[in-house]
């Protein structure tokens, strides 16, 4: 992940605070959720974190996971995972231009 994870934090907190703007994809894997929000939402460094029609995949730092456990747990509850905890969180992001959406996928391991 680029050194500044403020943008990812902002997107996740915005999604949690405004669930009505979040579109979800069907769960394909027990440890993964895929969500999207309208690309009209202003996000700092969107060109870095949400590249047009490309995937950006990164592991959240252990510090980010430790500091934001409650936020990550909120999204973890949407997975079909039966194990009550995780150690690593991978985030995949993209700007889906033809759908006017920012996609964010969280993978818990």
C-alpha positions as CSV (number, residue, x, y, z in Angstrom):
1,X,0.0,0.0,0.0
2,X,1.2,3.5,-0.7
3,X,2.5,5.1,2.5
4,X,-0.6,7.1,3.0
5,X,-3.6,4.9,3.9
6,X,-5.8,7.9,4.8
7,X,-7.8,7.5,1.5
8,X,-8.6,3.8,2.2
9,X,-9.6,4.7,5.8
10,X,-11.8,7.5,4.5
11,X,-13.5,5.2,2.0
12,X,-14.1,2.5,4.6
13,X,-15.5,4.9,7.2
14,X,-17.7,6.6,4.6
15,X,-19.1,3.2,3.5
16,X,-19.8,2.3,7.1
17,X,-21.5,5.6,7.8
18,X,-23.5,5.6,4.6
19,X,-24.5,2.0,3.9
20,X,-27.2,3.2,1.5
21,X,-24.6,4.2,-1.1
22,X,-22.8,0.8,-1.0
23,X,-23.5,-1.8,-3.6
24,X,-22.4,-5.4,-2.7
25,X,-21.5,-8.3,-4.9
26,X,-22.5,-11.8,-4.1
27,X,-20.0,-13.6,-1.8
28,X,-17.8,-15.9,-3.9
29,X,-15.2,-16.8,-1.3
30,X,-15.8,-17.1,2.5
31,X,-13.1,-14.6,3.4
32,X,-13.8,-11.9,0.8
33,X,-16.3,-9.1,0.3
34,X,-16.6,-6.9,-2.8
35,X,-18.3,-3.5,-2.5
36,X,-18.6,-0.4,-4.6
37,X,-19.5,3.2,-4.2
38,X,-20.4,5.9,-6.7
39,X,-17.3,7.6,-8.3
40,X,-18.9,11.0,-7.6
41,X,-17.6,10.7,-4.0
42,X,-14.5,12.8,-3.5
43,X,-11.5,10.7,-2.5
44,X,-8.0,12.0,-2.0
45,X,-5.5,10.3,-4.3
46,X,-8.2,8.4,-6.2
47,X,-5.9,8.1,-9.2
48,X,-3.5,6.2,-7.0
49,X,-5.9,4.0,-5.0
50,X,-8.6,3.6,-7.6
51,X,-6.8,3.3,-11.0
52,X,-9.1,3.3,-14.1
53,X,-9.9,-0.2,-15.3
54,X,-6.9,-1.7,-13.4
55,X,-6.6,-3.4,-10.1
56,X,-4.5,-2.1,-7.2
57,X,-3.8,-4.9,-4.7
58,X,-2.1,-4.3,-1.4
59,X,-1.8,-5.7,2.1
60,X,-2.9,-3.3,4.8
61,X,-0.1,-2.7,7.2
62,X,-0.2,-4.4,10.6
63,X,-0.4,-0.9,12.2
64,X,-3.4,-0.1,10.1
65,X,-5.1,-3.4,11.0
66,X,-4.3,-2.8,14.7
67,X,-5.5,0.8,14.8
68,X,-8.7,0.1,12.8
69,X,-9.8,-3.3,14.1
70,X,-13.3,-2.1,14.9
71,X,-13.8,-0.7,11.4
72,X,-12.3,-3.9,9.7
73,X,-14.4,-6.1,12.0
74,X,-17.5,-4.3,10.8
75,X,-16.8,-5.4,7.2
76,X,-15.5,-8.8,8.3
77,X,-19.0,-9.5,9.7
78,X,-20.2,-9.5,6.0
79,X,-18.0,-12.3,5.0
80,X,-19.1,-15.9,5.2
81,X,-16.0,-16.7,7.3
82,X,-16.6,-19.1,10.2
83,X,-13.3,-18.4,11.9
84,X,-13.7,-15.5,14.4
85,X,-10.5,-13.7,13.6
86,X,-8.0,-12.8,11.0
87,X,-4.3,-11.7,10.8
88,X,-3.9,-10.0,7.5
89,X,-6.2,-7.9,5.3
90,X,-5.6,-7.4,1.6
91,X,-7.4,-4.6,-0.2
92,X,-8.1,-4.6,-3.9
93,X,-9.3,-1.4,-5.5
94,X,-10.3,-0.1,-8.9
95,X,-12.2,2.6,-10.7
96,X,-14.8,0.8,-12.8
97,X,-15.3,3.5,-15.4
98,X,-18.3,2.1,-17.3
99,X,-20.2,1.6,-14.0
100,X,-19.2,5.0,-12.5
101,X,-18.0,3.2,-9.4
102,X,-15.1,2.8,-7.1
103,X,-14.7,-0.9,-6.2
104,X,-13.1,-2.1,-3.0
105,X,-12.6,-5.7,-2.1
106,X,-11.4,-6.8,1.3
107,X,-9.8,-10.2,1.7
108,X,-9.3,-11.4,5.3
109,X,-6.6,-14.1,6.1
